[in-house]
């Protein structure tokens, strides 16, 4: 049994490395034949990795429920791959496969940590893909989305104020609502509304008066999150707005001013909020406060150090000793049991996603859709940075989840919707480009006939 577990952990690293290699080769080699071959290899690597993870768990804890859960996940992955590629043949297959790989890793690790939470994660993911299935079609066919900027902003702020009035506190932040026995974070859905709001308003005009009005709306949104004591989310919203403003106006002064204001706001937050001081103190010297404030980050560092390059193997470590390990600190569990090499490859996949998202933004000619893609790109990339950076003690912990991997229904649904909005933008751009090529070709033929 020990030998098999050792072999499977090396196999997981090899599969992750192979997937990462082909993911980056697709970026640089534009040959359709090569890309199709690479996508097949990536799909194969993903399903074998998923199987190997559950095979390792089943060897050590045989259960019919585990087999059923695994089969349900396989069905979900196959259905998503099949239906999305059939109905949207022009979407980014690389981005879709990266999404499913990260989800697969999350399924394996959450199952290892808590079977019941894994079941809920799979159900929510299936519902999210079902809801998001129509999103690319809406983006492609509904051109009026750009006309409701103020509505997006007002609805987002109203949701956050509602949370302040009747929300529930969890992990130090009042950012949860309970409806019909279901608890969720409205902030995750406000992310989508926030980016749509900023993109729509800047698409209408960029005069100084409008910029001031949009900045005030963004500031109210960020302050609502600050009053909820969800400073990690507030930071993500702030950085996203600053970069969207900079790209929309192409004025470095706005970027520099935003970064300066952010630095001042961070200092003010440190002075006003005791839990911010605690997190900074734990970041500066976690082992000096290991019995209290520094316990979480200390256990995280122990887990990462114990795993080393190759990991302990699934179910061979002690990740459950880390508080909130299934959401905020899931990267530590991955590094401990699957290894540093696996974790590095996973980071490379996140970087790969970010590159694809930025490319989609840069290549789209419509300013509205370009800003949406940029906003989601920055939001996604910065959240990954905050999550992993806090876990490895690069920055103070901000309590944000790792997209598509961490446990959390609200986070999974919002992430899938955001990715599908970008897929819709990519699909829309591809169709427009194809139509342009066809029109040019028809024009050339017509000229030759004349």
SEKOL-917346 format. One record per residue (C-alpha): residue number from 1; chain; x, y, z. Coordinates in steps of 0.5 Angstrom, whole numbers, plus 500, padded with zeros to 3 digits. Last residue first. Layout:
BEGIN
pos:unit:east:north:up
NUM:A:X:Y:Z;
...
This chain:
BEGIN
pos:unit:east:north:up
450:A:469:584:375;
449:A:469:577:377;
448:A:476:578:380;
447:A:473:584:384;
446:A:467:580:386;
445:A:472:574:389;
444:A:476:579:393;
443:A:469:582:396;
442:A:467:575:398;
441:A:474:574:401;
440:A:473:580:405;
439:A:466:579:407;
438:A:469:572:409;
437:A:475:575:413;
436:A:470:580:417;
435:A:465:574:419;
434:A:471:570:422;
433:A:473:576:426;
432:A:466:577:428;
431:A:465:570:430;
430:A:472:570:434;
429:A:470:576:437;
428:A:464:574:440;
427:A:466:567:442;
426:A:472:571:446;
425:A:467:575:449;
424:A:462:569:451;
423:A:468:566:454;
422:A:470:572:458;
421:A:462:571:461;
420:A:464:564:462;
419:A:470:565:466;
418:A:466:570:470;
417:A:460:565:471;
416:A:465:560:473;
415:A:468:564:478;
414:A:461:567:481;
413:A:459:560:482;
412:A:465:557:485;
411:A:466:563:490;
410:A:459:563:492;
409:A:459:555:493;
408:A:465:555:497;
407:A:471:550:498;
406:A:477:553:495;
405:A:479:550:488;
404:A:476:554:483;
403:A:479:561:485;
402:A:483:560:491;
401:A:479:564:497;
400:A:481:570:500;
399:A:482:571:508;
398:A:487:577:507;
397:A:493:574:510;
396:A:499:578:510;
395:A:504:578:504;
394:A:509:573:502;
393:A:507:569:508;
392:A:506:562:504;
391:A:499:562:505;
390:A:498:570:504;
389:A:501:570:498;
388:A:497:564:495;
387:A:491:567:497;
386:A:493:575:495;
385:A:496:573:488;
384:A:490:568:486;
383:A:485:574:488;
382:A:490:579:484;
381:A:490:574:478;
380:A:482:573:478;
379:A:480:581:479;
378:A:485:583:474;
377:A:483:578:469;
376:A:475:580:470;
375:A:477:587:469;
374:A:481:586:463;
373:A:475:582:460;
372:A:470:587:462;
371:A:474:593:459;
370:A:475:589:452;
369:A:468:588:452;
368:A:466:595:453;
367:A:472:598:449;
366:A:470:593:442;
365:A:476:592:439;
364:A:477:585:442;
363:A:485:583:442;
362:A:487:586:448;
361:A:482:583:453;
360:A:482:576:450;
359:A:490:576:451;
358:A:489:578:458;
357:A:484:572:459;
356:A:489:568:456;
355:A:495:570:460;
354:A:491:570:466;
353:A:489:563:465;
352:A:497:561:464;
351:A:499:564:470;
350:A:493:560:474;
349:A:496:554:470;
348:A:503:556:472;
347:A:501:556:480;
346:A:498:549:479;
345:A:505:547:476;
344:A:508:550:482;
343:A:504:547:487;
342:A:505:540:484;
341:A:513:541:484;
340:A:512:543:492;
339:A:508:537:493;
338:A:502:533:493;
337:A:500:532:501;
336:A:504:538:504;
335:A:503:543:498;
334:A:496:541:496;
333:A:494:542:504;
332:A:498:549:504;
331:A:494:551:498;
330:A:487:550:501;
329:A:489:556:506;
328:A:483:560:505;
327:A:478:555:503;
326:A:479:548:506;
325:A:484:549:511;
324:A:480:554:515;
323:A:484:553:521;
322:A:490:548:519;
321:A:491:542:523;
320:A:487:539:518;
319:A:493:539:513;
318:A:496:533:517;
317:A:499:529:512;
316:A:499:522:509;
315:A:492:522:506;
314:A:494:524:499;
313:A:502:523:499;
312:A:507:526:503;
311:A:509:531:498;
310:A:514:531:492;
309:A:518:538:493;
308:A:517:539:500;
307:A:511:537:504;
306:A:513:538:511;
305:A:515:545:509;
304:A:509:547:506;
303:A:505:544:512;
302:A:510:547:517;
301:A:509:554:513;
300:A:501:553:514;
299:A:501:551:521;
298:A:505:557:523;
297:A:500:561:518;
296:A:494:559:523;
295:A:498:559:529;
294:A:500:566:529;
293:A:495:570:533;
292:A:495:565:538;
291:A:500:559:541;
290:A:504:561:535;
289:A:505:568:537;
288:A:513:569:536;
287:A:513:563:531;
286:A:508:568:526;
285:A:513:574:527;
284:A:511:579:521;
283:A:505:576:518;
282:A:502:574:525;
281:A:503:582:527;
280:A:500:584:520;
279:A:494:579:521;
278:A:493:582:528;
277:A:494:589:526;
276:A:488:588:521;
275:A:484:584:526;
274:A:484:591:531;
273:A:482:595:525;
272:A:482:603:525;
271:A:490:604:525;
270:A:491:598:520;
269:A:485:600:516;
268:A:488:607:516;
267:A:495:605:513;
266:A:492:601:508;
265:A:488:607:506;
264:A:494:611:505;
263:A:497:605:501;
262:A:491:605:496;
261:A:491:612:495;
260:A:498:612:493;
259:A:496:606:488;
258:A:490:610:485;
257:A:494:616:484;
256:A:500:612:480;
255:A:494:609:476;
254:A:490:615:475;
253:A:497:619:473;
252:A:499:614:468;
251:A:493:616:463;
250:A:491:611:458;
249:A:484:613:460;
248:A:480:606:459;
247:A:487:602:461;
246:A:488:606:467;
245:A:481:606:470;
244:A:480:599:469;
243:A:487:598:473;
242:A:484:602:479;
241:A:478:599:479;
240:A:481:592:479;
239:A:485:594:485;
238:A:480:597:489;
237:A:475:591:488;
236:A:481:586:490;
235:A:482:590:496;
234:A:475:591:498;
233:A:475:583:498;
232:A:481:582:502;
231:A:478:587:507;
230:A:472:584:509;
229:A:470:588:515;
228:A:463:589:513;
227:A:465:596:514;
226:A:470:595:509;
225:A:466:592:504;
224:A:461:598:504;
223:A:467:602:503;
222:A:469:599:497;
221:A:462:599:494;
220:A:462:607:496;
219:A:469:608:493;
218:A:467:605:486;
217:A:460:609:486;
216:A:465:615:487;
215:A:470:613:482;
214:A:464:613:477;
213:A:462:620:479;
212:A:469:623:478;
211:A:470:619:472;
210:A:464:622:469;
209:A:465:629:471;
208:A:472:628:468;
207:A:470:626:461;
206:A:471:619:459;
205:A:465:617:456;
204:A:459:611:455;
203:A:464:605:455;
202:A:467:608:461;
201:A:460:607:464;
200:A:459:600:461;
199:A:466:597:463;
198:A:465:600:470;
197:A:458:597:471;
196:A:460:590:468;
195:A:466:590:473;
194:A:462:591:479;
193:A:456:587:477;
192:A:461:581:476;
191:A:464:582:483;
190:A:457:583:486;
189:A:456:576:485;
188:A:462:574:490;
187:A:460:580:495;
186:A:453:576:496;
185:A:456:571:500;
184:A:452:565:501;
183:A:448:561:506;
182:A:442:557:504;
181:A:437:556:510;
180:A:431:559:506;
179:A:436:565:505;
178:A:442:566:509;
177:A:446:572:508;
176:A:454:572:509;
175:A:459:578:509;
174:A:460:580:516;
173:A:467:579:517;
172:A:471:576:523;
171:A:471:569:520;
170:A:463:569:519;
169:A:458:574:521;
168:A:451:574:519;
167:A:448:579:514;
166:A:442:583:516;
165:A:444:590:515;
164:A:451:590:513;
163:A:449:584:508;
162:A:443:589:505;
161:A:448:594:504;
160:A:452:590:500;
159:A:446:588:496;
158:A:444:595:495;
157:A:451:597:493;
156:A:451:591:487;
155:A:444:593:485;
154:A:446:601:484;
153:A:452:599:480;
152:A:449:594:475;
151:A:443:599:475;
150:A:448:605:473;
149:A:452:601:468;
148:A:445:599:464;
147:A:446:601:457;
146:A:452:596:455;
145:A:448:590:456;
144:A:444:592:450;
143:A:448:588:445;
142:A:445:581:447;
141:A:447:576:442;
140:A:454:574:444;
139:A:454:576:451;
138:A:447:572:452;
137:A:450:566:448;
136:A:456:566:452;
135:A:452:566:459;
134:A:447:561:457;
133:A:451:555:460;
132:A:453:559:466;
131:A:446:557:469;
130:A:448:549:468;
129:A:455:550:469;
128:A:453:553:476;
127:A:449:548:478;
126:A:454:542:476;
125:A:459:546:481;
124:A:454:547:486;
123:A:453:539:486;
122:A:460:538:486;
121:A:462:543:492;
120:A:456:540:496;
119:A:459:533:495;
118:A:466:535:497;
117:A:463:539:503;
116:A:460:532:505;
115:A:467:528:504;
114:A:471:533:508;
113:A:479:534:507;
112:A:481:528:502;
111:A:474:530:498;
110:A:476:537:498;
109:A:483:536:496;
108:A:480:531:490;
107:A:475:536:488;
106:A:479:542:488;
105:A:484:539:483;
104:A:479:537:479;
103:A:476:544:479;
102:A:483:547:477;
101:A:483:542:471;
100:A:476:544:469;
99:A:478:551:469;
98:A:484:550:465;
97:A:480:545:460;
96:A:476:551:459;
95:A:481:556:458;
94:A:485:552:453;
93:A:478:550:449;
92:A:477:558:448;
91:A:470:558:445;
90:A:469:558:438;
89:A:465:551:438;
88:A:460:554:443;
87:A:454:549:442;
86:A:459:543:441;
85:A:465:545:445;
84:A:460:547:451;
83:A:456:541:451;
82:A:462:536:451;
81:A:467:539:455;
80:A:461:540:461;
79:A:458:533:460;
78:A:465:530:461;
77:A:467:534:467;
76:A:460:533:470;
75:A:460:525:468;
74:A:467:524:471;
73:A:465:528:478;
72:A:459:524:478;
71:A:463:518:478;
70:A:468:520:483;
69:A:462:521:488;
68:A:459:514:487;
67:A:466:511:488;
66:A:467:515:494;
65:A:460:513:497;
64:A:462:506:495;
63:A:467:507:500;
62:A:475:504:501;
61:A:479:509:505;
60:A:486:508:504;
59:A:486:505:497;
58:A:480:509:495;
57:A:484:516:496;
56:A:489:514:492;
55:A:484:512:486;
54:A:481:518:487;
53:A:487:522:486;
52:A:489:517:480;
51:A:483:518:477;
50:A:483:526:477;
49:A:490:526:474;
48:A:488:521:469;
47:A:482:525:467;
46:A:487:531:467;
45:A:492:528:463;
44:A:488:525:457;
43:A:484:532:457;
42:A:491:536:456;
41:A:494:530:451;
40:A:487:531:447;
39:A:488:539:447;
38:A:495:538:445;
37:A:493:534:439;
36:A:488:540:437;
35:A:493:545:438;
34:A:498:542:434;
33:A:493:541:428;
32:A:491:548:429;
31:A:498:551:428;
30:A:498:557:433;
29:A:504:554:437;
28:A:506:559:442;
27:A:500:559:447;
26:A:499:552:446;
25:A:506:550:448;
24:A:504:553:455;
23:A:498:549:456;
22:A:502:543:453;
21:A:507:543:458;
20:A:503:545:464;
19:A:499:538:463;
18:A:505:534:462;
17:A:507:537:469;
16:A:501:536:472;
15:A:501:529:470;
14:A:508:528:472;
13:A:506:531:479;
12:A:500:526:480;
11:A:505:520:478;
10:A:510:522:483;
9:A:504:522:488;
8:A:501:515:485;
7:A:508:512:486;
6:A:509:513:493;
5:A:502:511:495;
4:A:503:505:491;
3:A:509:503:495;
2:A:506:505:502;
1:A:500:500:500;
